[in-house]
Amino acid sequence: MHLNYLNLNKMNFNSKNPHYKKDTLTKMSQNHFMHSVGIQMMDVQEGMVVAQLNVLDAHRQQSLVVHGGVTATIADIAMGFAAYTLVEPNQSTVTSDLSVHYLKPGKGSILEAVGKVIKAGQYLYYCECDIYCFEPSEPKVLIARAQATMCAVPA
């Protein structure tokens, strides 16, 4: 599925890996934590990844909104894999720093993160992510915005 999330803010990056999409999907299949939480990839492009989570009771805190840790997790994974699409085939990515700004309570049954690389360097990748929570039949609500620096490391 190809969703055009970059519209007006489209960043043009060329991956250092000609097989970035296949390699990214393979790496995602090996991320046990991502799967244990229930995160699924919806779109993978050079420098951009869209991840979704069907919100379960286990993802909610005591006020029945999405737990902030779940929001931070999906953002971290989306930004990490967005950076991974750009690295060399013999590299992986790790999070160097992560900041999440919570804007609204996460009310809804779907959590979506749109992670984008904003600045790609030789080893450091500055990324941003918008996180939405919504019901399938309703408009998406921006609940958080995150920033991270991802670091390319030997695979």
Protein Blocks (a to p, Z undefined) as FASTA:
>chain_A
ZZdfklmmoccdddfbfklmmmmmmmmmmmmklmmnopacfbdcehiacddddddfklpc
fkopacfklmmmmmmmmmmmmmmmmmcfkbccddfbdcdddfbdcedjbdcdddddfbdc
fkbccdddddddddfkbccddfbdcddddddddZZ
